[in-house]
Amino acid sequence: MAHVLVTGGAGFIGSHLVEALLQRGDRVRVFDNFSTGQYDNLTHIRGDVEIIEGDLRDNDAIRRAVAGIEVVFHQGALASVQRSVDDPVTTNAVNVTGTLHVLTAARDAGVRRVVFASSSSVYGDTPTLPKVETQAPHPLSPYAVSKLAGEQYCMAFSVVYGLSTIALRYFNVFGPRQDPHSEYAAVIPRFIDRMVRGLPPIIYGDGLQSRDFTYVENVVDANLAAADAPADCSAVFNVGAGARTSLLELAAQINQLLGSNLAPDHQPPRAGDVRHSQASIDAIRATLGYAPRVSLTEGLARTLAWFRHEKARS
């Protein structure tokens, strides 16, 4: 049984990770400022976790949270490209300075490993598919720059201080508890939220742009595998399904699950949107034994069931 910390543990991905860590018997501490994370995400396990409310920009708070911890899962971040475009200074403060605070606190506390949540956005819009970890990054937004900086800090701390770090580049994660109502919401919760109400999904552009949609349980599996990797493993890995789906195909799959026939509402394309994205998962499969267990169709069905349950509850 390990004593672990999950920053951003009240968030969408973080709360799923907290659940899985508890299920395998770990002692879990959550650090969150609840600006985007939700207390509701932890209500059902509130008695089983220690919660520290604090901000990644507060170095003293981070040091208190890291004390006595064996593994840090650093999920906490401001996680929107558009938000970073609107306010790059705050994104940098939380995602870059905050990550530096986590790493220095982990180094000083003798933490065994830091697992860092990075993003496929570091690749930018390069035409090469699938994206391979060895290709040159080309970040196109302040958010992507902040995640790449976090990765680089992780690798530097591994080299300079001997702190084992693994950075995971997430590709378009989706699943239950993902907020559809934020102005920065991801495409799957936005589609489902509209389509369960009989409204057409809004697609910016022609809908042929494609993404590697990755169910949240697969991302949790990758984090657990990273935590358990050999002591000398410090690396960057893609975490995806290894496939890509266009937005038109996504809308069609949701229509099929709903038994509806809602034609997308096409709006003008948005500046800065990546055209295609797909992960090569060869490296993480070979090194950590990762393989996505939940398919896109199964993940959509589970997510849809959760949305219906929440709709009925409210």
Backbone bond lengths (Angstrom), bond angles and torsions (degrees), N, CA, C in turn:
res aa  C-N    CA-C-N  psi(-1)  N-CA   C-N-CA  omega(-1)  CA-C   N-CA-C  phi
1 M - - - 1.470 - - 1.527 109.32 -
2 A 1.315 116.11 122.68 1.461 121.08 -179.41 1.527 110.21 -100.97
3 H 1.323 115.97 153.90 1.462 121.59 172.94 1.518 106.57 -99.75
4 V 1.325 117.67 113.57 1.465 121.74 -170.93 1.523 110.90 -123.27
5 L 1.320 114.26 155.33 1.462 122.06 176.06 1.519 109.07 -117.79
6 V 1.326 116.80 134.71 1.466 122.15 172.86 1.522 107.71 -117.94
7 T 1.335 116.89 106.74 1.460 118.71 172.13 1.526 107.50 -75.60
8 G 1.317 116.52 144.29 1.460 119.01 -174.85 1.518 111.89 67.31
9 G 1.329 116.69 27.42 1.468 120.70 -173.87 1.513 114.91 -71.49
10 A 1.336 118.09 -10.14 1.462 120.84 175.72 1.527 111.88 -95.32
11 G 1.324 115.75 1.93 1.461 120.08 -179.56 1.515 112.47 -82.45
12 F 1.309 116.06 -176.79 1.460 122.84 -178.21 1.527 111.42 -59.02
13 I 1.318 117.38 -61.44 1.470 120.17 -179.16 1.528 110.18 -71.81
14 G 1.324 116.67 -43.98 1.452 120.96 -176.29 1.517 113.46 -56.63
15 S 1.328 117.42 -41.35 1.472 119.88 -177.94 1.525 111.57 -68.38
16 H 1.331 117.34 -34.70 1.472 120.03 175.21 1.531 110.30 -66.38
17 L 1.319 116.70 -38.39 1.459 121.10 178.08 1.529 110.39 -65.59
18 V 1.323 116.94 -42.56 1.470 121.10 178.28 1.525 110.34 -57.86
19 E 1.319 116.94 -45.48 1.472 121.27 177.93 1.524 111.50 -56.33
20 A 1.326 116.14 -47.71 1.468 120.72 -176.95 1.525 111.36 -65.85
21 L 1.323 116.70 -37.79 1.463 120.49 178.88 1.528 110.84 -65.45
22 L 1.328 116.66 -41.05 1.459 120.55 176.77 1.524 110.95 -63.24
23 Q 1.336 115.72 -41.24 1.471 120.40 -178.03 1.521 111.44 -63.11
24 R 1.328 117.15 -29.59 1.466 118.00 179.88 1.533 112.31 -93.55
25 G 1.349 115.45 5.61 1.457 119.47 170.49 1.506 116.28 97.13
26 D 1.332 118.78 7.56 1.460 120.74 179.52 1.529 111.31 -77.21
27 R 1.326 115.46 153.31 1.469 121.84 169.86 1.523 107.06 -86.65
28 V 1.321 117.14 126.15 1.469 120.35 -169.75 1.525 110.93 -119.49
29 R 1.328 114.18 129.33 1.467 122.29 171.41 1.522 107.65 -112.60
30 V 1.310 116.84 135.22 1.469 122.85 179.82 1.519 109.09 -110.96
31 F 1.331 115.94 134.27 1.465 122.04 174.32 1.518 107.71 -120.41
32 D 1.334 117.03 120.32 1.468 120.33 -176.44 1.522 108.40 -156.78
33 N 1.332 116.21 147.00 1.466 118.63 175.26 1.535 111.56 -99.89
34 F 1.337 116.56 -0.64 1.470 123.83 175.20 1.528 112.73 59.80
35 S 1.329 116.78 28.16 1.467 119.90 174.21 1.527 109.80 -77.77
36 T 1.323 116.58 -38.27 1.471 120.57 173.75 1.521 111.12 -120.61
37 G 1.329 118.52 -26.84 1.458 121.42 174.20 1.525 111.29 -70.37
38 Q 1.318 116.41 159.27 1.466 121.44 -174.55 1.528 110.67 -124.42
39 Y 1.333 116.58 133.92 1.462 120.15 173.39 1.526 110.38 -56.91
40 D 1.338 116.37 -35.81 1.472 120.92 -178.69 1.529 112.17 -57.81
41 N 1.323 116.90 -29.27 1.468 120.11 -179.25 1.529 112.60 -66.79
42 L 1.340 115.93 -18.30 1.463 120.78 -176.77 1.529 112.82 -115.27
43 T 1.330 117.44 -0.93 1.468 120.62 -173.52 1.525 112.10 -53.95
44 H 1.327 116.95 -44.19 1.471 121.17 -174.72 1.524 113.05 -71.88
45 I 1.346 117.11 -12.30 1.472 120.13 179.48 1.528 110.67 -126.48
46 R 1.325 116.00 16.70 1.470 121.01 -173.89 1.520 112.06 -55.08
47 G 1.328 117.81 -38.91 1.455 121.00 -177.50 1.513 114.08 -75.27
48 D 1.328 117.02 -9.75 1.466 121.14 -175.00 1.525 113.68 -102.89
49 V 1.341 117.11 -6.52 1.464 120.15 -177.04 1.525 110.32 -125.87
50 E 1.327 114.60 155.26 1.459 121.12 171.68 1.526 107.12 -97.19
51 I 1.320 116.84 128.94 1.465 120.80 -177.98 1.525 109.50 -114.93
52 I 1.314 115.60 125.98 1.462 122.23 173.49 1.528 107.01 -114.05
53 E 1.320 115.77 118.59 1.466 119.12 178.35 1.524 108.50 -87.98
54 G 1.315 115.96 121.68 1.455 119.88 -178.32 1.519 110.99 -171.04
55 D 1.310 115.74 172.81 1.459 122.91 -173.78 1.526 109.84 -114.12
56 L 1.335 116.41 140.97 1.459 120.87 179.58 1.528 112.60 -61.79
57 R 1.318 116.97 -21.49 1.458 120.62 179.48 1.531 112.26 -79.61
58 D 1.338 116.68 -9.02 1.463 122.70 -179.35 1.526 108.89 -97.01
59 N 1.325 116.85 98.84 1.460 121.56 -174.19 1.528 112.27 -61.29
60 D 1.322 117.39 -39.23 1.465 120.65 -179.91 1.523 111.11 -64.54
61 A 1.332 116.55 -40.41 1.469 120.43 178.81 1.521 110.72 -64.13
62 I 1.332 116.53 -41.13 1.470 120.53 178.10 1.524 110.55 -61.79
63 R 1.314 116.56 -42.80 1.472 120.14 -178.73 1.530 111.02 -62.94
64 R 1.320 116.93 -38.42 1.474 119.56 176.44 1.520 110.60 -65.16
65 A 1.325 116.32 -38.48 1.470 120.61 -177.76 1.525 112.14 -69.59
66 V 1.335 117.33 -32.78 1.463 121.55 -175.41 1.533 112.21 -84.00
67 A 1.323 117.85 -17.50 1.465 121.32 -176.74 1.529 111.65 -56.79
68 G 1.348 115.69 126.34 1.458 120.82 176.82 1.518 115.31 79.14
69 I 1.334 116.97 10.07 1.466 121.92 -175.28 1.531 110.90 -94.98
70 E 1.338 116.29 143.80 1.465 121.54 178.46 1.529 112.04 -94.72
71 V 1.330 116.86 -44.04 1.471 121.74 179.87 1.521 109.04 -130.57
72 V 1.338 116.05 133.20 1.469 121.86 174.37 1.522 108.86 -106.80
73 F 1.328 115.92 125.11 1.467 121.96 170.04 1.524 106.17 -101.00
74 H 1.322 116.29 105.24 1.469 120.31 -174.12 1.532 109.67 -92.60
75 Q 1.337 114.39 88.21 1.470 122.03 178.69 1.526 112.01 -95.04
76 G 1.317 116.82 -21.03 1.460 120.90 -173.09 1.520 112.13 -63.14
77 A 1.323 116.07 133.08 1.474 121.45 -179.67 1.523 109.47 -175.46
78 L 1.325 115.65 164.04 1.467 120.84 161.96 1.520 105.66 -91.35
79 A 1.334 116.32 113.01 1.468 120.20 -159.37 1.523 114.89 -106.32
80 S 1.298 118.96 31.83 1.463 119.84 -177.84 1.523 111.81 -125.10
81 V 1.335 115.11 133.25 1.467 120.22 174.18 1.524 109.84 -62.29
82 Q 1.336 117.02 -48.44 1.462 119.92 -176.12 1.522 111.59 -64.19
83 R 1.334 116.99 -39.64 1.465 120.04 178.17 1.534 110.00 -60.83
84 S 1.338 116.09 -38.59 1.470 119.83 -179.55 1.522 111.28 -68.48
85 V 1.317 116.67 -32.81 1.468 120.70 176.43 1.528 109.44 -68.17
86 D 1.347 115.64 -40.32 1.465 120.36 179.85 1.529 112.08 -70.55
87 D 1.339 116.82 -35.28 1.464 120.89 -174.22 1.534 110.02 -145.76
88 P 1.326 117.22 75.28 1.472 120.03 -176.48 1.522 113.71 -65.56
89 V 1.321 117.78 -28.71 1.469 120.25 -176.35 1.526 110.57 -66.97
90 T 1.328 117.27 -45.57 1.472 120.21 179.47 1.517 110.84 -66.84
91 T 1.341 117.23 -40.88 1.466 120.31 177.03 1.519 110.74 -58.02
92 N 1.321 117.07 -42.88 1.465 120.46 178.85 1.530 111.02 -64.93
93 A 1.315 116.57 -43.00 1.465 120.32 -177.70 1.523 111.48 -62.40
94 V 1.320 116.69 -43.24 1.467 120.56 -178.30 1.524 110.99 -76.33
95 N 1.329 116.89 -48.42 1.466 120.52 -170.12 1.524 114.05 -83.25
96 V 1.310 117.50 -32.39 1.468 119.78 -178.57 1.527 110.19 -97.43
97 T 1.323 117.48 -60.11 1.463 119.66 179.10 1.523 110.75 -61.68
98 G 1.326 116.82 -39.75 1.464 120.49 178.09 1.517 112.24 -61.12
99 T 1.328 116.93 -41.58 1.471 120.75 177.91 1.528 110.58 -66.18
100 L 1.326 117.28 -38.87 1.462 120.95 177.00 1.534 110.59 -62.62
101 H 1.321 116.42 -39.72 1.472 120.09 175.54 1.531 110.64 -60.29
102 V 1.328 116.72 -44.83 1.471 120.99 180.00 1.523 110.54 -61.36
103 L 1.327 116.73 -45.42 1.465 120.81 -176.94 1.533 112.22 -66.89
104 T 1.326 117.31 -42.68 1.469 118.82 179.81 1.526 110.40 -67.31
105 A 1.330 116.99 -39.68 1.470 120.13 178.11 1.527 110.37 -64.88
106 A 1.336 116.51 -40.16 1.467 120.55 179.33 1.530 110.68 -65.72
107 R 1.309 116.52 -42.66 1.473 121.07 177.40 1.524 110.71 -58.77
108 D 1.320 116.26 -47.89 1.460 120.87 -175.02 1.529 112.35 -71.91
109 A 1.330 117.13 -25.90 1.472 121.44 -178.17 1.530 112.37 -90.85
110 G 1.349 117.16 -2.18 1.455 119.64 179.58 1.518 113.85 72.93
111 V 1.337 116.50 29.95 1.464 121.11 177.38 1.533 109.99 -61.77
112 R 1.321 116.71 141.61 1.468 120.94 -178.49 1.521 112.07 -73.35
113 R 1.338 117.84 -40.72 1.470 119.84 -177.66 1.525 109.97 -156.41
114 V 1.332 115.11 147.14 1.464 122.55 169.52 1.519 107.92 -114.06
115 V 1.336 116.31 126.84 1.470 122.30 174.40 1.526 106.61 -106.31
116 F 1.321 116.24 117.90 1.464 122.60 -171.02 1.529 110.85 -106.75
117 A 1.325 115.56 130.10 1.463 120.99 177.27 1.520 109.69 -83.15
118 S 1.336 116.03 106.25 1.454 121.34 175.69 1.531 109.13 -103.65
119 S 1.307 116.65 -161.28 1.465 119.80 -170.55 1.520 111.80 -149.99
120 S 1.321 114.93 146.76 1.466 120.56 175.28 1.522 111.82 -64.82
121 S 1.327 116.80 -14.51 1.472 119.68 -179.47 1.529 111.85 -62.75
122 V 1.341 117.68 -17.51 1.469 118.88 179.69 1.533 111.58 -63.72
123 Y 1.334 117.64 -22.66 1.472 120.74 -179.35 1.516 112.42 -75.71
124 G 1.336 117.47 -22.94 1.451 120.02 -175.89 1.516 112.03 69.17
125 D 1.311 116.70 -148.88 1.465 121.18 -174.27 1.517 111.88 -109.96
126 T 1.321 117.21 35.87 1.466 119.76 177.44 1.525 109.29 -66.17
127 P 1.345 118.60 143.60 1.460 120.58 -173.70 1.529 114.46 -74.14
128 T 1.324 118.26 -14.90 1.466 121.07 -176.96 1.524 111.06 -63.14
129 L 1.334 116.18 127.07 1.472 121.82 175.90 1.518 108.59 -134.33
130 P 1.335 118.21 143.52 1.470 125.61 -8.90 1.524 110.81 -73.19
131 K 1.327 114.44 165.07 1.462 120.20 179.10 1.533 109.37 -73.64
132 V 1.322 115.86 128.26 1.467 121.97 -179.26 1.525 108.46 -114.66
133 E 1.327 116.67 141.72 1.457 121.67 -174.43 1.521 113.36 -57.59
134 T 1.324 117.22 -25.75 1.467 120.23 -177.22 1.532 113.70 -81.43
135 Q 1.337 117.91 -10.62 1.465 118.04 -179.46 1.519 110.46 -77.54
136 A 1.317 115.24 154.64 1.468 120.70 -175.98 1.522 110.53 -67.05
137 P 1.323 118.20 131.71 1.461 120.18 175.78 1.524 110.77 -70.30
138 H 1.329 115.32 154.65 1.463 120.14 179.61 1.527 108.51 -147.84
139 P 1.338 117.14 67.60 1.467 119.84 -174.94 1.524 112.28 -64.33
140 L 1.342 115.65 137.99 1.461 120.79 -175.44 1.527 113.29 -112.65
141 S 1.331 117.58 -0.90 1.464 120.83 -179.04 1.521 109.11 -138.28
142 P 1.341 117.54 158.58 1.464 119.11 175.16 1.530 112.51 -57.27
143 Y 1.334 117.46 -35.20 1.468 119.87 176.87 1.522 110.90 -60.55
144 A 1.331 116.94 -47.63 1.462 121.04 -179.74 1.525 111.10 -62.74
145 V 1.328 116.43 -39.57 1.474 120.45 176.73 1.528 109.64 -61.71
146 S 1.331 116.58 -41.56 1.469 119.96 -177.61 1.520 111.20 -65.47
147 K 1.324 117.38 -36.86 1.466 120.32 179.29 1.530 111.07 -71.70
148 L 1.322 116.63 -38.42 1.460 119.93 176.86 1.534 110.27 -65.30
149 A 1.324 116.53 -40.16 1.464 120.19 177.09 1.525 110.53 -61.84
150 G 1.342 116.87 -40.35 1.461 120.74 177.33 1.516 111.95 -61.60
151 E 1.332 116.35 -43.04 1.470 120.83 175.69 1.522 111.25 -58.72
152 Q 1.323 115.71 -46.38 1.459 120.39 -176.49 1.529 110.69 -65.11
153 Y 1.312 116.57 -38.90 1.465 119.80 175.58 1.531 110.23 -62.86
154 C 1.333 116.94 -41.74 1.469 120.45 178.04 1.529 110.63 -58.10
155 M 1.325 116.70 -49.47 1.463 120.37 -178.09 1.536 111.23 -65.25
156 A 1.341 116.35 -37.87 1.468 119.87 178.28 1.526 110.89 -64.34
157 F 1.326 117.56 -40.72 1.467 120.68 179.17 1.527 110.98 -66.79
158 S 1.334 116.46 -31.46 1.466 119.38 175.92 1.525 110.74 -65.84
159 V 1.335 115.62 -43.77 1.465 120.49 -176.59 1.527 111.00 -73.39
160 V 1.329 116.73 -47.38 1.460 121.23 -170.75 1.530 112.40 -80.76
161 Y 1.344 116.26 -39.65 1.466 119.86 -173.00 1.527 113.66 -113.00
162 G 1.336 117.70 -4.63 1.459 119.41 -179.18 1.515 114.25 73.06
163 L 1.340 117.64 18.34 1.461 121.68 176.61 1.530 108.84 -83.48
164 S 1.316 117.61 117.73 1.462 120.28 -179.90 1.527 110.14 -69.10
165 T 1.335 115.96 126.14 1.463 120.99 179.93 1.523 109.65 -134.35
166 I 1.307 116.01 140.86 1.462 122.03 173.15 1.517 107.80 -129.20
167 A 1.329 116.13 124.53 1.464 121.82 177.91 1.526 109.27 -103.34
168 L 1.312 116.01 132.77 1.463 122.18 -177.95 1.527 109.15 -114.26
169 R 1.327 115.68 118.45 1.472 120.61 179.10 1.520 109.28 -88.20
170 Y 1.330 116.16 102.55 1.467 121.72 -177.65 1.523 110.71 -76.07
171 F 1.328 115.25 138.81 1.464 122.15 175.05 1.532 109.29 -111.44
172 N 1.329 117.46 109.10 1.471 125.00 169.03 1.529 113.82 41.24
173 V 1.321 114.39 66.85 1.459 121.04 -178.06 1.533 109.83 -75.30
174 F 1.331 116.00 141.46 1.470 120.23 177.18 1.516 109.31 -144.89
175 G 1.346 114.79 163.82 1.452 119.43 176.89 1.517 111.81 153.29
176 P 1.339 117.41 -175.98 1.464 121.72 177.55 1.525 111.97 -56.17
177 R 1.325 115.13 148.57 1.476 125.38 178.30 1.519 113.64 79.13
178 Q 1.312 118.13 3.60 1.469 119.52 177.19 1.522 108.32 -81.48
179 D 1.315 116.50 127.18 1.462 122.23 -172.03 1.529 111.19 -74.63
180 P 1.358 117.48 119.37 1.464 119.02 178.20 1.524 113.56 -87.05
181 H 1.341 117.40 -9.41 1.457 120.07 -168.28 1.528 114.14 -97.46
182 S 1.315 117.03 -14.14 1.455 119.28 177.74 1.529 109.97 -66.08
183 E 1.321 115.13 148.11 1.476 118.17 176.02 1.531 110.90 -65.84
184 Y 1.324 116.11 -13.06 1.467 120.95 179.67 1.533 111.55 -105.66
185 A 1.328 117.06 17.80 1.468 120.92 -173.75 1.526 111.84 -62.59
186 A 1.346 114.77 149.87 1.461 121.79 177.79 1.525 110.47 -76.83
187 V 1.331 115.97 167.40 1.457 120.47 -169.26 1.532 113.12 -68.99
188 I 1.327 119.46 -41.44 1.468 119.86 -175.38 1.529 111.97 -65.10
189 P 1.339 120.51 -49.79 1.462 117.34 176.69 1.524 113.49 -62.38
190 R 1.333 117.19 -33.07 1.470 118.90 177.33 1.524 110.83 -65.75
191 F 1.332 116.61 -44.99 1.467 120.23 177.78 1.527 110.68 -59.47
192 I 1.323 116.96 -51.89 1.465 120.80 -175.73 1.522 110.98 -62.90
193 D 1.328 116.86 -43.74 1.460 120.37 -178.48 1.526 111.47 -58.10
194 R 1.322 116.79 -39.08 1.465 119.47 178.87 1.538 111.64 -76.76
195 M 1.327 115.71 -43.39 1.461 119.04 -171.43 1.534 112.77 -71.36
196 V 1.342 117.55 -30.94 1.473 118.09 176.05 1.527 110.83 -69.00
197 R 1.326 116.79 -19.15 1.475 120.77 176.96 1.525 111.86 -96.58
198 G 1.344 115.83 8.90 1.459 119.78 177.24 1.509 114.17 79.35
199 L 1.337 116.85 15.84 1.455 121.35 -179.96 1.528 110.19 -101.51
200 P 1.323 118.18 146.84 1.468 119.99 -178.77 1.523 111.11 -69.74
201 P 1.344 117.65 144.62 1.468 119.47 174.49 1.522 109.77 -69.03
202 I 1.318 116.51 142.15 1.467 121.19 177.91 1.530 108.70 -92.62
203 I 1.323 115.53 124.55 1.463 121.62 177.71 1.525 108.47 -117.90
204 Y 1.328 115.44 127.22 1.463 120.34 177.57 1.524 108.19 -90.22
205 G 1.332 115.63 110.03 1.458 120.32 -176.68 1.524 111.15 101.14
206 D 1.348 116.52 -158.48 1.464 120.69 -172.39 1.525 114.08 -83.72
207 G 1.346 117.19 -10.91 1.462 119.49 178.99 1.516 113.97 85.56
208 L 1.318 117.32 -1.07 1.470 120.34 179.09 1.528 111.83 -85.77
209 Q 1.352 116.80 -8.94 1.464 118.74 174.66 1.536 108.72 -62.36
210 S 1.329 116.42 144.72 1.467 120.13 -172.12 1.518 111.31 -127.42
211 R 1.340 114.08 153.91 1.461 121.60 -178.92 1.527 109.97 -137.66
212 D 1.328 114.81 157.46 1.460 121.57 174.06 1.530 106.51 -96.25
213 F 1.336 116.17 86.93 1.455 121.34 -176.68 1.532 109.77 -75.02
214 T 1.334 115.45 126.78 1.460 122.01 -170.05 1.521 109.77 -124.57
215 Y 1.329 116.64 117.45 1.466 119.89 -178.33 1.525 109.99 -66.97
216 V 1.326 116.20 142.90 1.463 122.18 -171.44 1.525 112.87 -58.42
217 E 1.321 118.78 -32.50 1.464 120.98 -179.59 1.533 111.09 -63.90
218 N 1.325 116.57 -33.68 1.464 119.97 176.31 1.529 111.37 -65.91
219 V 1.325 115.74 -38.24 1.464 120.71 178.43 1.526 110.38 -66.31
220 V 1.336 116.68 -40.00 1.463 120.61 176.11 1.527 110.06 -60.46
221 D 1.332 116.79 -45.01 1.477 120.51 177.82 1.526 111.52 -55.60
222 A 1.338 116.31 -41.61 1.464 120.84 -179.69 1.524 110.93 -64.36
223 N 1.330 117.04 -40.04 1.465 120.77 178.45 1.519 111.75 -64.22
224 L 1.330 117.05 -42.90 1.464 120.48 179.65 1.527 110.38 -65.17
225 A 1.337 116.42 -40.43 1.463 120.32 178.04 1.526 110.77 -64.62
226 A 1.328 116.82 -38.54 1.465 120.89 179.02 1.526 110.69 -65.12
227 A 1.315 116.42 -40.70 1.467 120.18 -179.81 1.523 111.23 -63.23
228 D 1.323 116.60 -33.24 1.463 122.03 -175.23 1.526 113.53 -94.65
229 A 1.336 117.75 3.75 1.467 121.03 -178.42 1.526 110.58 -64.84
230 P 1.340 117.44 158.88 1.468 120.53 178.10 1.525 111.82 -53.97
231 A 1.323 115.83 151.34 1.463 121.88 -173.54 1.521 113.33 -57.58
232 D 1.339 117.24 -30.95 1.464 120.27 -176.12 1.529 112.95 -87.55
233 C 1.335 117.48 6.98 1.470 121.00 -178.11 1.525 109.93 -88.20
234 S 1.316 116.64 112.33 1.467 123.12 170.10 1.518 106.35 -132.89
235 A 1.324 116.61 116.20 1.467 119.11 -170.70 1.523 110.58 -162.26
236 V 1.331 114.37 175.70 1.464 122.93 174.44 1.519 107.62 -117.04
237 F 1.342 117.05 131.41 1.462 121.64 -179.60 1.525 111.04 -131.28
238 N 1.342 115.65 142.76 1.456 120.67 167.31 1.520 109.94 -72.77
239 V 1.337 116.13 144.94 1.463 121.38 171.50 1.528 107.39 -128.58
240 G 1.325 115.11 107.28 1.455 120.37 -179.86 1.508 110.09 -152.08
241 A 1.313 114.76 -169.82 1.466 120.47 175.35 1.523 110.61 -92.39
242 G 1.344 116.22 -16.83 1.460 120.02 -178.69 1.519 112.85 79.97
243 A 1.335 116.18 18.85 1.473 121.41 179.41 1.520 107.58 -141.16
244 R 1.338 116.14 167.47 1.460 117.27 175.95 1.518 110.73 -134.55
245 T 1.319 114.29 149.05 1.461 122.95 -175.50 1.518 108.19 -133.42
246 S 1.321 117.67 132.41 1.465 120.01 177.95 1.529 109.66 -76.30
247 L 1.317 116.43 160.59 1.465 120.34 179.04 1.529 111.04 -65.51
248 L 1.336 117.37 -32.26 1.472 119.90 175.15 1.524 110.48 -65.33
249 E 1.334 116.95 -41.73 1.466 120.32 177.19 1.522 111.26 -65.80
250 L 1.318 116.09 -37.54 1.462 120.37 178.13 1.531 110.51 -62.26
251 A 1.320 116.63 -47.48 1.470 120.44 178.89 1.526 110.89 -60.45
252 A 1.332 116.56 -39.59 1.466 120.59 179.20 1.525 111.10 -64.24
253 Q 1.338 117.52 -40.45 1.472 120.57 179.05 1.523 111.23 -64.55
254 I 1.324 116.52 -41.47 1.477 119.52 178.96 1.525 110.09 -67.35
255 N 1.328 116.46 -41.04 1.470 119.85 174.73 1.528 110.57 -55.34
256 Q 1.327 116.39 -44.75 1.463 120.59 -178.22 1.531 110.96 -62.92
257 L 1.321 116.89 -42.66 1.466 120.68 179.38 1.529 111.70 -66.32
258 L 1.340 115.98 -33.20 1.463 120.65 -179.43 1.520 112.77 -85.33
259 G 1.337 116.28 -15.75 1.463 118.95 -172.71 1.517 111.85 69.85
260 S 1.340 115.92 30.80 1.469 120.81 -178.59 1.523 109.62 -115.90
261 N 1.335 115.20 177.51 1.464 120.37 179.50 1.530 108.35 -143.08
262 L 1.330 115.30 60.50 1.453 121.56 -175.51 1.527 110.08 -89.11
263 A 1.326 116.18 116.60 1.466 120.98 179.55 1.528 109.27 -76.86
264 P 1.330 118.27 134.95 1.466 120.65 -179.06 1.528 111.95 -61.03
265 D 1.318 114.66 148.31 1.455 123.53 172.77 1.524 106.91 -96.37
266 H 1.328 116.28 107.83 1.474 120.44 -176.22 1.527 110.40 -85.92
267 Q 1.340 114.68 126.28 1.457 122.37 177.12 1.532 108.45 -113.78
268 P 1.339 118.52 165.90 1.470 119.89 179.38 1.529 111.45 -58.26
269 P 1.337 117.33 145.79 1.467 119.97 179.04 1.525 111.93 -59.90
270 R 1.330 115.88 153.00 1.466 120.92 179.40 1.529 109.89 -98.49
271 A 1.317 115.59 138.87 1.463 120.66 179.28 1.525 109.65 -63.57
272 G 1.324 115.89 139.11 1.459 120.63 174.36 1.509 115.14 89.09
273 D 1.344 117.91 -7.03 1.462 119.56 -179.98 1.528 110.69 -70.21
274 V 1.316 116.36 134.34 1.460 121.98 175.96 1.523 108.58 -72.88
275 R 1.338 116.29 139.14 1.468 119.70 -176.39 1.532 111.71 -76.33
276 H 1.319 117.57 -51.35 1.465 120.80 -178.12 1.519 110.16 -136.45
277 S 1.304 115.86 146.54 1.458 121.40 178.62 1.526 109.84 -147.10
278 Q 1.316 116.08 133.69 1.465 122.05 177.15 1.517 108.28 -157.30
279 A 1.326 115.52 136.35 1.461 120.71 -177.51 1.515 111.44 -93.21
280 S 1.312 115.90 137.70 1.459 120.26 158.47 1.516 106.66 -82.77
281 I 1.336 117.28 124.91 1.467 119.91 179.40 1.536 110.96 -111.01
282 D 1.333 115.60 20.21 1.466 119.89 179.85 1.529 112.01 -61.81
283 A 1.336 117.17 -42.55 1.472 120.38 -174.67 1.522 111.23 -67.32
284 I 1.321 117.12 -46.74 1.462 119.69 -178.02 1.527 111.01 -70.40
285 R 1.314 116.49 -30.81 1.476 119.70 175.70 1.527 110.27 -66.67
286 A 1.337 116.85 -44.92 1.462 120.91 -177.20 1.524 112.37 -70.52
287 T 1.333 116.80 -37.44 1.469 120.13 -173.24 1.524 113.02 -90.52
288 L 1.335 116.84 -41.27 1.466 120.42 -174.65 1.519 113.43 -110.66
289 G 1.346 117.12 -4.05 1.465 119.38 -179.75 1.516 113.57 73.71
290 Y 1.333 116.76 19.57 1.474 120.70 -179.21 1.516 111.56 -74.04
291 A 1.328 115.53 137.37 1.469 121.70 169.52 1.518 106.83 -148.11
292 P 1.336 118.39 132.08 1.464 119.72 -179.50 1.530 111.20 -64.11
293 R 1.330 116.52 125.57 1.465 121.50 -177.14 1.526 112.86 -92.26
294 V 1.342 115.94 -27.53 1.468 119.91 -175.03 1.525 108.72 -109.67
295 S 1.334 116.11 121.60 1.472 121.86 -178.54 1.524 110.53 -74.15
296 L 1.327 115.24 167.05 1.462 120.30 176.60 1.531 110.79 -59.17
297 T 1.331 117.35 -45.64 1.465 120.55 -177.58 1.523 111.00 -62.62
298 E 1.326 116.80 -46.18 1.465 120.73 178.97 1.526 110.89 -64.88
299 G 1.333 116.34 -41.33 1.455 120.09 178.55 1.516 112.34 -63.20
300 L 1.335 116.85 -41.24 1.467 120.50 177.04 1.525 111.09 -62.76
301 A 1.339 116.51 -41.17 1.474 120.53 179.47 1.528 110.28 -62.34
302 R 1.332 117.08 -43.92 1.470 120.48 179.42 1.527 111.04 -65.71
303 T 1.332 116.30 -40.85 1.462 120.62 -179.58 1.522 110.62 -66.24
304 L 1.317 115.92 -41.64 1.459 121.12 178.19 1.529 111.16 -62.46
305 A 1.333 116.55 -41.69 1.465 121.17 178.10 1.528 110.30 -61.22
306 W 1.329 116.61 -40.48 1.465 120.15 179.21 1.526 110.39 -66.09
307 F 1.328 118.04 -43.42 1.467 121.25 178.95 1.529 110.77 -60.85
308 R 1.314 116.59 -41.71 1.471 120.10 179.97 1.532 109.84 -64.89
309 H 1.329 116.39 -41.32 1.464 120.78 179.20 1.531 110.26 -62.91
310 E 1.327 116.65 -44.18 1.472 120.39 179.74 1.518 110.80 -65.61
311 K 1.322 116.52 -37.98 1.475 120.99 179.43 1.528 110.01 -64.07
312 A 1.348 115.51 -42.81 1.470 119.90 179.57 1.530 111.08 -66.95
313 R 1.325 115.80 -36.63 1.468 121.25 -178.04 1.519 112.16 -68.16
314 S 1.348 114.50 -34.57 1.464 118.75 -177.32 1.527 112.28 -88.60
